[in-house]
Amino acid sequence: MKSKNESNRNKGGRIPKDNPAKNRYVIYLNDVDNARFLSLFEQSEMKVKAHFITSCIFNKPIKIVKLDKYAHDYYMRLTTFFGQFRSVGTNYNQVVKALNTNFTEKKALAFLYKLEKATIELVDIYKQVVELTHEFETKWLKK
């Protein structure tokens, strides 16, 4: 008779599948058809060729995603730019506090005037970025 520990013991190995795929079919493709097949497979972004083939045979929808590398690059740079823009806003608040606490009113106003000029330049740059983004969207992303 087995003890309590031996009956609950895991014997290891894989858990058997409910419905294993046992049937196998082989096809041969010439170079042109193979190149076309590989192209479609890459566009589908599936990981397994067998899954891609079965989805084609049984008319399951095949998802093909095309990424525009330039649009993605533009988006990443724009995201970085807005991150920097946010940090400038944070630094702006800290500078104004430091000017008001560490300098006399006259000196603080002089520095704030210079800061205001730089802020106006920054707003102009921001407007140019927004215009360029709208132009980029209309020319390249709406296709």
C-alpha positions as CSV (number, residue, x, y, z in Angstrom):
1,M,0.0,0.0,0.0
2,K,1.3,3.5,-1.0
3,S,1.8,6.1,1.7
4,K,0.0,9.5,1.5
5,N,3.1,11.3,0.2
6,E,3.7,8.8,-2.7
7,S,0.1,9.0,-4.1
8,N,0.2,12.9,-4.3
9,R,3.6,13.0,-5.8
10,N,4.0,14.6,-9.2
11,K,5.5,12.3,-11.7
12,G,6.6,15.1,-14.1
13,G,6.3,15.4,-17.8
14,R,4.0,17.5,-20.0
15,I,0.3,17.8,-19.3
16,P,-1.4,16.0,-22.2
17,K,-3.4,18.2,-24.6
18,D,-7.2,17.8,-24.9
19,N,-7.2,17.7,-28.7
20,P,-3.7,17.1,-30.0
21,A,-2.8,17.8,-33.7
22,K,-1.7,14.4,-35.0
23,N,-2.3,14.7,-38.8
24,R,0.5,16.1,-40.9
25,Y,0.5,17.3,-44.5
26,V,3.4,18.3,-46.7
27,I,3.4,20.7,-49.6
28,Y,6.2,21.8,-51.9
29,L,6.5,25.3,-53.3
30,N,8.7,26.6,-56.0
31,D,10.9,29.6,-55.4
32,V,8.4,32.3,-56.5
33,D,5.5,30.8,-54.5
34,N,7.8,30.4,-51.5
35,A,8.9,34.0,-51.6
36,R,5.3,35.1,-51.8
37,F,4.3,32.8,-48.9
38,L,7.1,34.2,-46.8
39,S,6.2,37.7,-47.6
40,L,2.6,37.1,-46.6
41,F,3.7,35.3,-43.4
42,E,5.9,38.2,-42.4
43,Q,3.1,40.7,-43.0
44,S,0.8,38.7,-40.8
45,E,3.3,39.0,-37.9
46,M,2.3,35.5,-36.7
47,K,4.9,33.5,-34.9
48,V,4.2,30.0,-36.3
49,K,4.0,29.2,-39.9
50,A,1.6,26.3,-39.2
51,H,-0.9,28.6,-37.6
52,F,-0.6,31.0,-40.6
53,I,-1.3,28.1,-43.0
54,T,-4.3,26.8,-41.1
55,S,-5.8,30.3,-40.9
56,C,-5.4,30.6,-44.7
57,I,-6.9,27.2,-45.4
58,F,-9.9,27.6,-43.1
59,N,-10.6,31.2,-44.1
60,K,-9.9,32.6,-40.7
61,P,-9.1,36.3,-40.8
62,I,-5.5,37.1,-41.2
63,K,-4.3,40.2,-39.5
64,I,-1.7,42.2,-41.5
65,V,-0.2,45.2,-39.8
66,K,1.9,47.6,-41.8
67,L,3.9,50.0,-39.7
68,D,5.2,53.2,-41.2
69,K,8.7,53.5,-39.8
70,Y,8.9,57.3,-40.4
71,A,5.6,57.9,-38.8
72,H,6.7,55.9,-35.8
73,D,10.0,57.7,-35.6
74,Y,8.2,61.1,-35.8
75,Y,5.8,60.0,-33.0
76,M,8.7,58.9,-30.8
77,R,10.5,62.2,-31.2
78,L,7.3,64.2,-30.7
79,T,6.7,62.2,-27.4
80,T,10.3,63.0,-26.3
81,F,9.8,66.6,-27.2
82,F,6.6,66.9,-25.1
83,G,8.4,65.2,-22.2
84,Q,11.1,67.9,-22.4
85,F,8.4,70.6,-22.7
86,R,6.8,69.3,-19.5
87,S,10.1,69.4,-17.6
88,V,10.7,73.0,-18.8
89,G,7.3,73.9,-17.2
90,T,8.4,72.3,-13.9
91,N,11.7,74.1,-14.0
92,Y,10.0,77.3,-14.9
93,N,7.9,77.2,-11.7
94,Q,11.0,76.4,-9.6
95,V,12.9,79.4,-11.2
96,V,10.1,81.8,-10.5
97,K,10.0,80.7,-6.8
98,A,13.8,81.0,-6.5
99,L,13.8,84.5,-8.1
100,N,11.1,85.7,-5.7
101,T,12.8,84.3,-2.6
102,N,16.5,85.0,-3.3
103,F,16.6,88.4,-5.1
104,T,15.3,91.8,-4.5
105,E,12.1,92.8,-6.2
106,K,13.9,94.9,-8.8
107,K,16.4,92.1,-9.7
108,A,13.7,89.5,-9.7
109,L,11.6,91.6,-12.1
110,A,14.6,92.0,-14.5
111,F,15.2,88.3,-14.5
112,L,11.4,87.6,-14.9
113,Y,11.4,89.9,-17.9
114,K,14.2,87.8,-19.6
115,L,12.3,84.6,-18.6
116,E,9.1,86.0,-20.2
117,K,11.0,86.7,-23.5
118,A,12.3,83.1,-23.5
119,T,8.8,81.8,-22.7
120,I,7.4,83.7,-25.7
121,E,10.0,82.0,-27.9
122,L,9.1,78.7,-26.5
123,V,5.4,79.2,-27.2
124,D,6.3,80.1,-30.8
125,I,8.3,76.9,-31.2
126,Y,5.4,75.0,-29.7
127,K,3.0,76.5,-32.3
128,Q,5.4,75.5,-35.1
129,V,5.5,71.9,-33.8
130,V,1.7,71.8,-33.7
131,E,1.5,73.1,-37.3
132,L,4.2,70.6,-38.5
133,T,2.3,67.8,-36.8
134,H,-1.0,68.7,-38.5
135,E,0.8,69.0,-41.8
136,F,2.5,65.6,-41.3
137,E,-0.9,64.0,-40.4
138,T,-2.6,65.4,-43.4
139,K,0.1,64.4,-45.9
140,W,1.3,61.1,-44.6
141,L,-1.1,59.5,-42.0
142,K,-4.4,60.0,-43.8
143,K,-3.5,57.7,-46.7
